[in-house]
Amino acid sequence: MIDVNLDRLRGLMTEHHVTQDALAMSLGIARSTLYRKMEKGGKDFTAEEIFKMKDFIPLSDQDVIDIFLTKKVAIMRQKEASR
């Protein structure tokens, strides 16, 4: 299972004074949906939602990589190397 670095995401939300309510509204989803996605480890966030978070929170390109992509990229590289 691939987990999103939710601690980092929550930390940046706090640093930028972004609440879950405000983030959910910016994503166009219910707060309960955002909460559920976070409870599931963040693996259900869509690319569109990630881009919206990047703009709204705001997140740097490196933040996005650190939060959402690091493990995915590592796993993809492992799979490619094993071919």
C-alpha positions as CSV (number, residue, x, y, z in Angstrom):
1,M,0.0,0.0,0.0
2,I,1.3,3.5,-0.9
3,D,0.8,6.1,1.8
4,V,0.8,9.8,1.4
5,N,2.9,11.8,3.9
6,L,-0.1,13.1,5.7
7,D,1.9,14.4,8.6
8,R,3.7,16.7,6.2
9,L,0.5,17.7,4.5
10,R,-1.2,18.5,7.8
11,G,1.8,20.4,9.0
12,L,1.8,22.6,5.9
13,M,-1.9,23.2,6.2
14,T,-1.4,24.3,9.8
15,E,1.6,26.5,8.8
16,H,-0.6,28.2,6.1
17,H,-3.7,28.4,8.4
18,V,-5.7,26.1,6.1
19,T,-8.5,24.2,7.7
20,Q,-10.0,20.9,6.5
21,D,-13.2,22.7,5.8
22,A,-11.5,25.3,3.7
23,L,-9.5,22.7,1.8
24,A,-12.5,20.5,1.2
25,M,-14.4,23.5,-0.2
26,S,-11.5,24.4,-2.5
27,L,-11.4,20.9,-3.8
28,G,-15.2,20.9,-4.4
29,I,-15.8,17.9,-2.1
30,A,-17.6,17.4,1.2
31,R,-15.5,17.7,4.4
32,S,-16.5,14.1,5.2
33,T,-15.1,13.0,1.8
34,L,-11.8,14.8,2.5
35,Y,-11.7,13.3,6.0
36,R,-12.3,9.8,4.6
37,K,-9.6,10.2,2.0
38,M,-7.1,11.3,4.7
39,E,-8.2,8.4,7.0
40,K,-7.4,6.0,4.1
41,G,-3.9,7.3,4.0
42,G,-4.4,9.8,1.2
43,K,-4.1,7.2,-1.5
44,D,-7.5,8.1,-3.0
45,F,-6.6,11.7,-3.9
46,T,-6.9,12.4,-7.6
47,A,-4.3,14.2,-9.6
48,E,-6.8,17.1,-10.0
49,E,-7.2,17.3,-6.2
50,I,-3.5,17.3,-5.7
51,F,-3.0,20.2,-8.2
52,K,-5.8,22.1,-6.5
53,M,-4.2,21.5,-3.1
54,K,-0.9,22.7,-4.5
55,D,-2.4,26.0,-5.5
56,F,-4.7,26.5,-2.5
57,I,-2.5,25.6,0.5
58,P,0.0,26.6,-1.3
59,L,2.6,23.8,-1.8
60,S,5.9,24.0,-3.6
61,D,6.7,21.5,-6.3
62,Q,9.1,19.8,-3.9
63,D,6.4,19.7,-1.2
64,V,4.1,17.9,-3.7
65,I,6.9,15.4,-4.5
66,D,7.7,14.8,-0.8
67,I,4.0,14.4,0.1
68,F,2.5,12.5,-2.8
69,L,5.1,11.1,-5.1
70,T,8.2,9.8,-3.3
71,K,7.0,6.3,-2.6
72,K,5.1,5.9,-5.9
73,V,8.2,6.9,-7.9
74,A,10.4,4.5,-5.8
75,I,8.0,1.6,-6.4
76,M,7.8,2.4,-10.1
77,R,11.6,2.5,-10.4
78,Q,11.9,-0.9,-8.6
79,K,9.4,-2.4,-11.0
80,E,11.2,-1.1,-14.0
81,A,14.5,-2.3,-12.7
82,S,13.2,-5.8,-12.2
83,R,12.0,-6.1,-15.8
